C-alpha cells in the first residue's frame, strides 16, 4: 500500500497530466500540525503556469480528488490538505508489516544489479583512529540500505597499503626502530616511529628524500623493502580485523592500492594511445582544457605512480570484475577534487560507465575544532572508544538491570550502537566534534533510546503473551502517529539510498520510537481484554520495523535492556 502514490495519481489526474508525476511527488509535503491533515500539496509553483491564485488552484484540485481514498479534503492558504481514512489505512499498513516482517520496506528499484562500495580503507601501519569511523559506518550502512533498495552490493576495503609514507616508515624503522618493540605492540610502535620521522624531517629535509628513495626501492621490488612492507601490512590487518569484528562489518574484497601495481602500466598505455597524456615539468599529466580542473598527475618525475593512476586501474578492474551499475566511493569531502579528476579522465577515455561512479563525501570528526593528525600523533584510537562504550553500557546494565540475561551481548550492542548512531544521526556532510560524553549519552535522541524502545515493545509482547495469527486491527486514535510513521518506512529507505544518507533512517527511528513511547504512556495496552490483541498487533509491527531500521544502520536490537 502506497498512499502517497495514490495521492500523486489523484493530483496527476486533477491537473490533466500537465505536471509530471515525479514533480508532483517532490512537491507533496507532510503538514507540521496534525489538524492540517496527513499529506499536503502546495499550489504556489502552479500559480505562474495557470495564472491563478494558489488558493483558487487548490480549490479546483480539491473538487476533483477521489474521496473514497481519503476521509476528508480541505483547502487552506494555497494547500490541498488530505486526511487519510484511519481505520482503512491502519488495517492495510499493519497487515502489510505482519505479512512481510523484516522484508517490509524492501524495494526492487535496484533490479538486483551490482554496485561496488569502496569504504573504510584505512592506511596500514597506522592506527585505526576515530577519523576512520565515518567512512566505515556510513559505507556499511549504505551497503545494507542498497541491499534493501534492491541492489547487490560488493563491499570493498581499498586499503592504503602503498605510497611514499611506507618509504618514510621504513627509514624511521631502520634509524630508530626496535624489532622486539614492534612485535610486542606493532601499531602503537609504528605510529611512534611515523610521528618521530615527521618531527625530525622538519629539521632534516634529507629524510624526505630518503623516504622517497625507499618507496622507489619498494616499487622496484627490493627484497628488504618488500619484507618490511609485508610485515607492516600483516600486523595492521590483524589489528583492523578486531575493529571490524566489534562493529560487525565484513568486506567482499581487501584489494588495496598495492593490488593494482601490475595494472597501472596498462592505464598509462591507454592514456598514451588516446593522446591524453602530456609532459609537464618532467611529470606526466592529463590536462583539462574545458572542465576548469587542475591537471591530473599520472606519473611523477621519478616515474613513481600516484593515487590517480591506481584509482584509474581500480575502476577498470572493478568494472571488468563486477560489471557494476554504480560504483560508490565513501571518502571524505577533502578528496572531492581528486574524484572529479578521476571521473573526468574516465570520461575522456571513452568509458560510458563513468556516469555510474559517485563520490559520497562526508565531513570530519574534529578534536577541539581541528582535524585529527596522524603525523603529529593527535589521534583517538577507535578500538579504545568502542571498548569504553561497551564498559559504560556494562556499568549501566549492572545499575539498572543486574539480573539481565546475556549482559555481555547487550552491553556490546548498546555500547557499539551508541557510537554508530551518534555518527549516522548526523547528516554525513556535517563535521562532528569528537566528544566521548556525547557519543556515549544514552538519554535523548540516541541509539540506546531506540534500542530501549525496541526492548520495551518486546517486553510488552512477552507480558501480553502475543500470539501471531490472532491479529486484530487497531482502532485507537492515539495510534495514528505510529501508523503514519510505519507507512513512511519504504519511502525512507528510498530517500536514504538515493541521497546516500543513512541519517534519514536514524531520524525515522527516533520519530517512530517517540510515537510508540507516547502511545505507551497514554494507552493501557494490556489492561483491556477486548483491545489487548489489537494493541499488541500494533506493538509487534513497531518492534519489527525498529529492528529492521536498526539493522540498516549496522546496529543490534536487544529484546531486553
C-alpha positions in Angstrom: 0.0 0.0 0.0 1.4 3.4 -1.0 -0.9 6.2 0.0 1.5 8.9 -1.3 1.5 7.1 -4.7 -2.4 7.2 -4.7 -2.3 10.9 -3.9 0.1 11.5 -6.8 -2.3 9.7 -9.2 -5.2 11.8 -7.9 -3.3 15.0 -8.4 -1.9 13.9 -11.8 -5.5 13.3 -13.0 -6.8 16.6 -11.4 -4.1 18.5 -13.2 -4.9 16.8 -16.5 -1.4 15.3 -16.8 0.2 18.7 -17.2 2.6 18.3 -14.3 4.8 15.2 -14.3 4.3 12.6 -11.6 7.9 12.9 -10.4 7.4 16.7 -9.9 4.2 16.2 -8.1 5.8 13.6 -5.8 8.6 16.1 -4.9 6.1 18.8 -4.1 4.0 16.7 -1.7 4.7 17.6 2.0 3.8 16.3 5.4 2.0 19.1 7.4 3.7 20.3 10.5 0.5 20.0 12.6 -1.9 17.0 12.7 -5.0 19.2 12.4 -3.8 20.2 8.9 -4.1 16.6 7.6 -1.8 13.8 6.7 -0.5 14.9 3.3 -0.4 18.4 1.7 0.1 19.7 -1.8 1.3 23.3 -2.2 0.0 25.1 -5.2 2.3 28.1 -5.3 4.6 26.8 -8.1 1.5 26.3 -10.2 0.3 29.9 -9.9 2.6 31.1 -12.8 1.6 28.2 -15.0 -2.2 28.6 -14.6 -2.2 32.4 -14.0 -4.5 31.9 -10.9 -4.0 32.4 -7.2 -2.6 29.3 -5.3 -5.8 29.1 -3.3 -8.0 29.1 -6.5 -5.9 26.3 -8.0 -6.1 24.3 -4.7 -10.0 24.7 -4.6 -10.2 23.4 -8.2 -7.9 20.4 -7.5 -9.8 19.6 -4.3 -13.1 19.3 -6.2 -11.5 16.6 -8.4 -10.0 14.5 -5.6 -11.5 11.0 -5.4 -12.9 11.0 -1.9 -13.2 7.2 -1.2 -9.4 7.1 -1.0 -9.4 9.8 1.7 -11.6 10.7 4.7 -11.5 14.4 4.0 -10.0 17.0 1.7 -9.5 20.6 2.7 -8.1 23.8 1.2 -6.1 26.1 3.4 -3.8 29.0 2.3 -2.9 27.6 -1.1 -2.6 24.0 0.1 -4.6 20.9 -0.7 -4.7 19.0 2.6 -5.9 15.4 2.7 -6.9 13.4 5.7 -6.5 9.6 5.4 -9.1 7.1 6.4 -7.6 5.9 9.7 -9.3 2.6 10.0 -8.7 1.6 6.4 -5.1 2.7 6.3 -4.3 1.3 9.8 -5.7 -2.1 8.7 -3.7 -2.2 5.5 -0.4 -1.0 6.9 -0.4 -3.3 9.9 -1.4 -6.3 7.8 1.5 -5.5 5.3 4.1 -5.3 8.1 2.8 -8.6 9.6 2.9 -10.3 6.3 6.3 -9.1 5.1 8.0 -8.8 8.6 11.7 -7.8 8.0 11.1 -7.7 4.3 8.7 -4.7 4.9 10.2 -1.7 3.1 12.1 -3.8 0.6 12.2 -2.2 -2.9 13.1 -3.7 -6.3 14.4 -0.4 -7.7 18.0 -1.7 -7.9 16.8 -4.7 -10.1 19.4 -6.9 -8.4 22.2 -5.0 -10.3 25.7 -4.9 -8.7 27.0 -1.8 -7.0 30.5 -1.6 -5.6 31.0 0.4 -2.4 34.5 1.5 -1.5 34.6 2.4 2.2 36.7 2.3 5.4 40.0 1.9 3.6 42.5 2.7 6.4 46.2 3.1 5.9 48.3 0.2 7.0 51.0 0.7 9.7 48.9 3.4 11.2 46.3 3.1 14.0 42.6 2.7 13.2 41.6 6.1 14.6 38.3 7.9 15.2 39.0 9.6 11.9 38.2 6.3 10.1 34.9 5.8 11.8 32.8 7.9 9.5 33.7 6.2 6.2 33.4 2.8 7.9 29.9 3.2 9.4 28.4 5.3 6.6 29.7 2.8 4.0 28.5 -0.2 5.9 25.0 1.3 6.4 24.8 2.3 2.7 25.6 -1.3 1.7 22.7 -2.5 3.9 20.3 0.2 2.6 21.4 -0.5 -1.0 20.5 -4.2 -0.5 17.1 -3.2 0.8 16.7 -0.9 -2.2 17.2 -3.9 -4.5 20.9 -3.8 -5.4 23.6 -6.4 -4.8 26.4 -4.6 -3.0 30.1 -5.6 -3.2 31.9 -4.2 -0.1 35.4 -3.1 -0.9 38.1 -2.2 1.6 40.7 -0.3 -0.6 43.5 -0.5 1.9 46.1 2.3 1.9 49.0 -0.1 1.6 51.2 1.7 -0.9 52.8 5.1 -1.3 55.6 7.3 -0.1 54.5 7.1 3.5 55.8 3.5 3.6 59.2 4.7 2.4 59.2 7.2 5.3 58.2 4.4 7.8 61.0 2.2 6.5 63.5 5.0 7.0 62.2 5.6 10.6 62.3 1.8 11.4 65.8 1.5 10.0 67.1 4.5 12.0 65.2 4.3 15.3 63.2 1.0 15.3 63.4 -1.9 17.6 62.1 -5.2 16.2 61.0 -6.6 19.6 59.1 -3.5 20.5 57.3 -3.6 17.1 56.4 -7.2 17.5 55.1 -6.5 21.0 52.8 -3.6 20.0 53.0 -3.2 16.2 50.6 -0.3 15.6 51.5 1.8 18.6 55.2 1.4 17.9 54.9 2.1 14.1 52.8 5.2 14.9 55.6 6.4 17.3 58.2 5.9 14.5 56.0 7.7 11.9 55.5 10.7 14.2 59.2 10.8 15.0 60.1 10.8 11.3 57.9 13.9 10.6 59.3 15.7 13.7 62.9 15.0 12.6 62.1 15.8 8.9 61.2 19.4 9.9 64.9 20.0 10.8 66.5 17.4 8.4 65.0 17.7 5.0 67.2 14.8 3.6 64.9 12.4 5.5 62.1 13.1 3.0 64.4 12.3 0.1 65.4 9.0 1.8 61.7 8.2 2.3 61.1 8.7 -1.4 64.1 6.6 -2.3 62.9 3.7 0.0 59.5 3.8 -1.7 61.2 3.6 -5.1 63.0 0.5 -3.8 59.6 -0.9 -2.8 58.2 -0.2 -6.3 61.3 -1.9 -7.8 60.6 -5.0 -5.6 63.7 -4.7 -3.4 63.8 -7.7 -1.1 64.3 -5.9 2.2 61.7 -3.2 1.3 59.2 -5.9 0.4 59.9 -7.8 3.6 59.3 -4.8 5.8 56.2 -3.7 3.8 54.6 -7.2 4.1 55.3 -7.3 7.8 53.7 -3.9 8.5 50.7 -4.9 6.3 50.1 -8.3 8.1 50.3 -6.8 11.6 47.9 -4.0 10.6 45.3 -6.3 9.2 45.3 -8.3 12.4 44.5 -5.1 14.3 41.9 -3.9 11.8 40.1 -7.2 11.9 39.5 -6.7 15.7 37.7 -3.4 14.9 35.6 -4.8 12.1 34.6 -7.7 14.4 33.5 -5.3 17.1 31.4 -3.3 14.6 30.0 -6.4 12.9 31.3 -5.4 9.5 32.5 -7.7 6.7 34.1 -7.0 3.3 34.0 -8.9 0.0 37.4 -7.5 -1.1 40.5 -6.3 0.7 42.3 -5.4 -2.5 44.4 -2.4 -1.5 46.5 0.0 -3.6 49.3 -2.5 -4.0 47.0 -4.9 -5.8 46.9 -2.6 -8.8 50.7 -2.3 -9.2 50.7 -4.6 -12.2 47.6 -3.0 -13.7 48.8 0.6 -13.9 51.1 0.3 -16.9 48.0 -0.6 -19.0 46.3 2.6 -17.8 49.3 4.7 -18.8 49.5 2.9 -22.2 45.8 3.5 -22.9 46.2 7.2 -22.0 49.2 7.5 -24.3 47.3 5.7 -27.2 44.5 8.2 -26.8 46.9 11.1 -26.8 45.6 12.2 -23.3 49.0 12.1 -21.6 51.2 15.2 -21.7 54.6 16.1 -20.1 54.6 18.9 -17.6 57.8 19.8 -15.7 59.1 16.2 -16.1 55.9 14.6 -14.8 53.1 13.0 -16.9 49.6 14.5 -16.6 46.2 14.6 -18.2 45.2 18.2 -18.9 41.6 19.5 -18.6 41.0 22.4 -21.0 37.2 22.8 -20.7 36.5 21.3 -17.3 38.1 24.0 -15.2 40.1 21.5 -13.2 43.9 21.4 -12.4 45.9 18.7 -14.4 45.6 15.1 -13.1 49.1 13.9 -12.2 49.6 10.3 -13.5 53.4 9.8 -13.0 55.9 11.8 -11.0 59.3 12.9 -12.3 61.0 9.9 -10.8 58.5 7.6 -12.5 56.5 6.6 -9.4 52.8 6.4 -9.6 50.1 8.3 -7.7 46.6 7.8 -6.3 45.0 8.8 -9.6 46.9 6.1 -11.5 45.9 3.4 -9.0 42.3 4.6 -8.8 42.0 4.5 -12.6 43.4 0.9 -12.6 41.0 0.0 -9.8 38.0 1.5 -11.6 38.7 -0.5 -14.7 39.3 -3.7 -12.7 36.1 -3.3 -10.8 34.1 -2.7 -13.9 35.6 -5.8 -15.6 35.2 -8.0 -12.5 31.8 -6.9 -11.2 30.2 -5.1 -14.1 28.7 -2.6 -11.6 25.7 -0.4 -12.4 27.0 2.1 -9.8 30.4 2.5 -8.0 30.3 4.4 -4.8 33.4 5.9 -3.0 32.7 6.8 0.6 35.6 9.1 1.1 35.9 12.5 3.0 34.9 15.7 1.2 38.6 16.9 1.1 39.1 14.4 -1.7 36.3 15.9 -3.9 38.8 17.4 -6.4 40.5 14.0 -6.8 37.3 12.2 -7.7 36.2 15.0 -10.1 39.5 14.5 -11.9 39.2 10.7 -11.8 35.7 10.5 -13.2 36.6 13.1 -15.9 39.7 11.1 -17.0 37.5 8.0 -17.3 35.0 10.0 -19.4 37.9 11.2 -21.7 39.0 7.6 -22.1 35.6 6.9 -23.6 34.1 4.8 -20.7 30.4 5.5 -20.7 30.1 3.7 -17.3 31.8 6.7 -15.6 28.3 8.1 -15.2 27.6 5.4 -12.6 30.5 6.5 -10.4 29.7 8.5 -7.4 31.8 10.2 -4.7 29.9 10.1 -1.4 31.7 12.7 0.7 31.4 13.3 4.4 32.6 15.8 7.0 35.3 15.3 9.5 35.4 14.2 13.1 37.2 17.2 14.8 39.0 17.3 18.1 38.9 20.8 19.7 37.7 22.1 16.4 40.7 20.7 14.4 41.3 17.7 12.2 43.0 14.8 13.8 46.5 14.3 12.5 48.4 11.0 12.4 51.6 12.8 11.5 51.5 14.8 14.8 50.3 11.9 16.8 46.9 13.7 17.5 44.7 10.6 17.2 42.0 9.0 19.3 42.0 5.2 18.8 38.7 3.8 17.7 39.2 0.5 19.5 39.7 2.3 22.8 36.5 4.3 22.3 34.5 1.2 21.4 35.8 -0.7 24.4 35.0 2.3 26.7 31.5 2.5 25.2 30.9 -1.2 26.0 32.2 -0.8 29.5 29.9 2.2 30.2 26.9 0.2 28.9 28.0 -2.7 31.2 28.0 -0.3 34.2 24.6 1.0 33.2 23.2 -2.6 33.0 24.5 -3.6 36.4 23.0 -0.4 37.9 19.5 -0.6 36.3 19.0 -4.3 35.5 21.6 -6.5 37.3 19.5 -9.7 36.6 19.5 -9.2 32.9 20.3 -12.3 30.8 23.1 -12.0 28.2 24.6 -8.9 29.9 27.8 -9.0 27.8 25.9 -9.3 24.5 23.6 -6.4 25.4 26.4 -4.2 26.7 28.2 -4.8 23.3 25.0 -4.0 21.3 24.2 -0.8 23.3 27.8 0.5 23.6 28.7 0.0 19.9 25.2 1.1 18.9 25.7 4.4 20.8 28.8 5.2 18.8 27.3 4.2 15.4 24.0 6.1 15.9 25.8 9.2 17.1 27.6 9.3 13.8 24.7 8.3 11.5 22.1 10.5 13.1 24.2 13.5 11.7 23.8 14.3 8.1 27.1 13.0 6.6 28.4 16.3 5.2 28.4 17.9 8.6 31.6 17.9 10.7 31.2 16.3 14.1 33.2 17.4 17.2 34.6 14.4 19.0 33.1 14.2 22.4 33.1 10.8 24.2 30.5 12.2 26.6 28.0 13.0 23.7 28.7 9.7 21.9 28.0 7.7 25.0 24.9 9.6 26.1 22.1 7.0 26.4 19.3 9.5 27.0 17.6 11.8 24.4 17.7 11.2 20.7 20.3 8.4 20.8 20.9 4.8 19.7 20.2 3.4 23.1 16.9 5.3 23.2 15.8 3.5 20.0 17.1 0.2 21.3 15.2 0.7 24.6 12.0 1.3 22.6 12.5 -2.0 20.8 13.2 -3.8 24.1 10.0 -2.2 25.6 8.0 -3.5 22.7 9.5 -7.0 23.1 8.7 -6.9 26.9 5.0 -6.0 26.2 4.7 -8.8 23.7 6.1 -11.3 26.3 3.9 -10.0 29.1 0.8 -9.9 26.9 1.5 -13.5 25.6 1.1 -12.2 22.0 0.3 -14.9 19.5 0.9 -14.5 15.8 -2.1 -15.4 13.7 -4.6 -13.9 16.1 -4.1 -10.3 15.0 -6.8 -7.7 15.3 -7.0 -4.2 13.8 -6.2 -1.2 16.0 -8.9 1.4 16.4 -7.2 3.8 19.0 -6.9 7.2 17.6 -3.7 7.6 19.7 -2.1 5.0 17.5 -2.4 7.2 14.3 1.1 8.8 14.6 2.6 5.2 14.8 0.6 4.2 11.7 1.8 7.2 9.6 5.4 6.6 10.7 5.2 2.9 9.7 3.6 3.8 6.4 6.6 6.1 5.6 9.3 3.4 6.1 9.6 2.3 2.4 9.8 6.0 1.4 12.6 6.5 4.0 14.5 3.6 2.5 14.2 5.1 -1.0 15.3 8.6 0.1 18.2 7.1 2.2 19.7 5.3 -0.8 19.0 7.9 -3.4 20.5 10.6 -1.2 23.3 8.3 0.1 22.1 9.5 3.5 21.7 7.0 6.4 20.6 9.8 8.7 17.2 9.6 7.1 16.8 6.1 8.7 18.2 7.3 12.0 15.8 10.2 12.2 12.9 7.9 11.2 13.8 5.5 14.1 13.7 8.4 16.6 10.3 9.5 15.2 8.8 6.0 15.4 10.3 5.5 18.9 8.8 8.8 20.1 5.4 7.9 18.6 5.4 4.5 20.3 6.6 5.7 23.7 3.9 8.4 23.6 1.3 5.8 22.8 2.6 3.6 25.6 2.3 6.4 28.0 -1.3 7.3 27.1 -2.9 3.9 26.5 -3.1 0.9 28.9 -2.0 -1.6 26.3 -2.5 -4.8 28.3 -5.5 -3.8 30.6 -8.4 -4.0 28.2 -9.1 -7.7 27.2 -11.1 -6.7 24.1 -8.4 -4.3 22.8 -5.3 -6.1 24.0 -4.7 -8.3 20.9 -5.2 -5.4 18.5 -2.9 -3.2 20.6 -0.2 -5.9 20.8 -0.5 -6.4 17.0 0.5 -2.7 16.6 3.3 -3.2 19.2 4.6 -6.2 17.2 4.6 -4.1 14.0 6.6 -1.4 15.7 9.1 -4.0 17.0 9.6 -5.5 13.6 10.3 -2.1 11.9 12.5 -0.8 14.7 14.6 -3.9 14.5 14.9 -3.7 10.7 15.8 0.0 10.9 18.5 -0.6 13.5 19.9 -3.4 11.2 20.1 -0.9 8.3 22.4 1.3 10.5 24.5 -1.7 11.4 23.1 -1.9 15.0 21.8 -4.7 17.2 18.2 -4.7 18.7 18.2 -6.2 22.2 15.0 -7.8 23.4 15.9 -6.9 27.0 17.9 -4.0 28.4 
